[in-house]
Amino acid sequence: EKIQQIPQQPLLKDACPSNSVLYGGKCQPTVLGSSSPVENIGLNVTIPLEEARALVENYEDFPWTFLPECYSHDNQKEPVCVFSDQNFAGGRGIYIVTTTPRAYQMLKKPAFSQADALARINKHDNPPFEEHEFPGKGRGLVANKTLHRGDQIFASTPLVITDPDMYNLDEAERLRLGHRGVETLPPATQTLFWKLLDHFKGDPVEDRVNTNAFDINIDDTGMFAVMPEIAMLNHDCRPNAAYFWDQDTLSHYVHATQTIYPGEEITITYINNERKREARMQNLKKNWGFDCSCSSCAAHPVFTAESDARMQAIDDISEALDNWTSSSTATPEMAELLISLYEQERLQASLGIPYKHASEAYSSFGDRYNAIKYAQLSLELLHLDRGFNDVDIKFMLAMAKEPEKSWSWKKRVGHKRFEGECGHAH
Ligand SMILES: C[S@@+](CC[C@H](N)C(=O)[O-])C[C@H]1O[C@@H](n2cnc3c(N)ncnc32)[C@H](O)[C@@H]1O
């Protein structure tokens, strides 16, 4: 009875009154329409969940299951709301804490707008792993069959997406939005959420999000997403799996980056591993709250010193290979050494970039076949780590096809190639 307004038809594409947005070809009310009967309902107040559901049921095609609850604050230009869709991903549901324009922008993604976009996603029956308890690490996942490089282990939609803009709100309002979000999830999905680890023992919702969220990007905005199945993977500085986020399907993919045998733990990295032990350990302690005990963090000091020296060499060689001036000393042999150092460091999951360096270094000396070989090797791993639309992948695809058209082709011809007594130059 409170809502009688009929959604208006837009005259022009994207030309909806300020109290509405274009969705499903019609101007749909947002949450804060100034001329709407729902004026200010949901802004800085909580209404009971069933009332919030009943209020939107009269709207044809209203995209959310509940009237979103919103909070505004002087620091925050747009109010931040909790948008919930219980039908998302075949009834798995999702809640999104963000501003109205961003939430409606997300609705344009194939994940929401195309019926078959999620056909390959959220298939969690017969998984290739089992849950296992690891002393000092909590639960983790262990392979129950052999996984090969490139095998998909997960493809999952988030239960929760949060926008860092929520940190402009008062703490109580921010926490309120999180709790409201969980209440709006379908019951089975709420169970998945509460099963998540709460490492920091603070607010139970925020803590579960902080312990388990991945950084994601949606339309150039950094956000956080929680995928409960993938959140069971523990960190290792030398992981055997890699992940990426696909913003079209709003899905997170995990693939094996090397052979994983039955009984081996499946691990990913939470941080940038191309750093020395101390930097990695500090990063994990500060942002994730745990003392890293993976084999490369726990190694004997003698081996740690050797590993750190290799990391320094990786840094130095990468910098030299990135030098495209006429004084560059970079050669394909340096790129081969870089690859070897990554392999010695068991950084297989990160080999996409050293392979790219090698491809470009060979191309810069006009070596077509090695440029193609390393572009192909790079592509295989970059796909597992960067997803479908990465700029380096586009470069390597072009290189694998026609190195002669690459910007790097023959760029270093005439530069000194080998060091040594003969001073041999190509
Ligand atoms: C996303 S959860 C991973 C699954 C978690 N082990 C569980 O039981 O649900 C992240 C948390 O797992 C633990 N963890 C992950 N990797 C670890 C590691 N290498 N060493 C110690 N603890 C780790 C930490 O408590 C971390 O905050």
PDBQT file of the ligand as one rigid body, heavy atoms in Angstrom, charges set to zero:
ROOT
HETATM    1  C1  LIG A 501      40.830 -18.108   3.839  1.00  0.00    +0.000 C 
HETATM    2  S1  LIG A 501      41.136 -18.904   5.328  1.00  0.00    +0.000 S 
HETATM    3  C2  LIG A 501      41.759 -20.464   4.815  1.00  0.00    +0.000 C 
HETATM    4  C3  LIG A 501      40.995 -21.634   5.427  1.00  0.00    +0.000 C 
HETATM    5  C4  LIG A 501      41.171 -21.764   6.905  1.00  0.00    +0.000 C 
HETATM    6  N1  LIG A 501      42.382 -22.530   7.225  1.00  0.00    +0.000 N 
HETATM    7  C5  LIG A 501      39.955 -22.394   7.563  1.00  0.00    +0.000 C 
HETATM    8  O1  LIG A 501      40.102 -23.236   8.457  1.00  0.00    +0.000 OA
HETATM    9  O2  LIG A 501      38.839 -22.028   7.192  1.00  0.00    +0.000 OA
HETATM   10  C6  LIG A 501      42.538 -17.989   5.864  1.00  0.00    +0.000 C 
HETATM   11  C7  LIG A 501      43.021 -18.349   7.233  1.00  0.00    +0.000 C 
HETATM   12  O3  LIG A 501      43.588 -19.650   7.237  1.00  0.00    +0.000 OA
HETATM   13  C8  LIG A 501      44.770 -19.672   8.031  1.00  0.00    +0.000 C 
HETATM   14  N2  LIG A 501      45.917 -19.939   7.134  1.00  0.00    +0.000 N 
HETATM   15  C9  LIG A 501      45.914 -19.963   5.793  1.00  0.00    +0.000 A 
HETATM   16  N3  LIG A 501      47.116 -20.291   5.296  1.00  0.00    +0.000 NA
HETATM   17  C10 LIG A 501      47.932 -20.455   6.356  1.00  0.00    +0.000 A 
HETATM   18  C11 LIG A 501      49.318 -20.778   6.491  1.00  0.00    +0.000 A 
HETATM   19  N4  LIG A 501      50.102 -21.004   5.440  1.00  0.00    +0.000 N 
HETATM   20  N5  LIG A 501      49.828 -20.861   7.748  1.00  0.00    +0.000 NA
HETATM   21  C12 LIG A 501      49.047 -20.653   8.834  1.00  0.00    +0.000 A 
HETATM   22  N6  LIG A 501      47.718 -20.329   8.760  1.00  0.00    +0.000 NA
HETATM   23  C13 LIG A 501      47.164 -20.230   7.543  1.00  0.00    +0.000 A 
HETATM   24  C14 LIG A 501      44.870 -18.312   8.689  1.00  0.00    +0.000 C 
HETATM   25  O4  LIG A 501      44.180 -18.393   9.902  1.00  0.00    +0.000 OA
HETATM   26  C15 LIG A 501      44.107 -17.425   7.712  1.00  0.00    +0.000 C 
HETATM   27  O5  LIG A 501      43.592 -16.266   8.327  1.00  0.00    +0.000 OA
ENDROOT
TORSDOF 0
